[in-house]
Amino acid sequence: MTKTVHQLKITIVDTKPPVWRRVLVPTEITLGALHDVLQAAFGWWNCHLHGFEIDGIRYGIDDGEGWEPPEDERRTRLGDVAGEGATFSYTYDFGDNWRHKIAVEKVVPAEPDATYPTCTAGRRACPPEDCGGTYGYRDLLVAIADPDDDEHDSMIEWLGGGFDADAFNPRDFDANLEAVRLTAF
């Protein structure tokens, strides 16, 4: 049984208006499992490398590319590296460079009948995967909002239809988490 939970607010850096999520996770969750939670909370597809940085220490999975390997996220528990009031970063897709600021808003006793992890709040849809980071996302929003924009039709086609940047539903979290776990590499 989970004894305490971390309430985290995760914001994608440089998105305006901000794209953010609030999740509750067991204090003993590993950073590797937290990665899955973050993927599910935002609706990312879990098909790119990622990493955490906490107090100047990098955590992730060694990609074998010859860089100094990070600390193993699968062996590092959130409660051991980030307490209430801490902030740290999570980067997803080193090409698009989606940087997330994670704030530990509070650490609270777990509710006896609650299921964790869970997503309790958020704002705005997650930017589409592979859209070019925050700059590409801004360009995409401009193009799809203006039918006269030279890129409008190609962006709508690339998206497979429309895209509602204001859409967010925390009830998508459970299905997203199951999908992320099935596609984990």
WOMOSUL-V865916 format. One record per pair of residues at least 6 apart in sequence whose C-alpha atoms are under 7 Angstrom apart, sorted by the first residue. I is the first residue (numbers start at 0). J is the second residue. If there is no record, write none. Layout:
# WOMOSUL-V865916
i = [I,I]
j = [J,J]
This chain:
# WOMOSUL-V865916
i = [1,1,2,2,3,3,3,3,3,3,4,4,4,4,4,4,4,4,5,5,5,5,5,5,5,5,6,6,6,6,6,6,6,7,7,7,7,7,7,7,8,8,8,8,8,8,8,9,9,9,9,9,9,9,10,10,10,10,10,10,10,11,11,11,11,11,11,11,12,12,12,13,14,18,18,18,18,19,19,20,20,20,20,21,21,21,21,22,22,22,23,23,23,23,24,24,24,25,25,26,26,27,27,27,28,28,29,29,29,29,29,29,30,30,30,30,30,31,31,35,35,35,36,38,38,38,39,39,39,39,40,40,41,42,42,43,44,45,45,47,47,48,48,48,49,49,49,49,49,50,50,50,50,50,50,51,51,51,51,51,51,52,52,52,52,53,53,57,57,58,58,58,58,59,59,59,59,60,60,60,61,61,82,83,83,83,83,84,84,84,84,85,85,86,86,86,86,87,87,87,88,88,88,88,89,89,89,90,90,90,90,91,91,95,95,95,96,97,118,118,119,120,121,122,123,123,123,123,124,124,124,124,126,130,139,142,142,142,143,143,143,145,155]
j = [25,109,108,109,25,26,106,107,108,109,23,24,25,26,106,107,108,109,23,24,25,26,103,105,106,107,22,23,24,103,104,105,106,21,22,23,101,102,103,104,20,21,22,101,102,103,104,19,20,21,99,100,101,102,17,18,19,20,99,100,101,17,18,19,97,98,99,100,98,99,100,133,133,122,123,124,125,121,122,40,120,121,122,118,119,120,121,117,118,119,115,116,117,118,115,116,117,115,116,77,78,76,77,78,76,77,72,73,74,75,76,77,72,73,75,76,77,72,73,176,179,180,176,44,45,179,172,175,176,179,118,172,125,125,175,128,179,179,183,91,92,91,92,93,59,90,91,92,93,57,58,59,89,90,91,57,58,59,88,89,90,58,87,88,89,87,88,69,70,69,70,71,72,69,70,71,72,69,71,72,68,69,103,103,104,105,106,102,103,104,105,102,103,100,101,102,103,100,101,102,98,99,100,101,98,99,100,96,97,98,99,97,98,129,131,132,132,132,169,172,169,169,167,167,164,165,166,167,164,165,166,167,136,136,154,148,150,151,151,154,155,151,161]
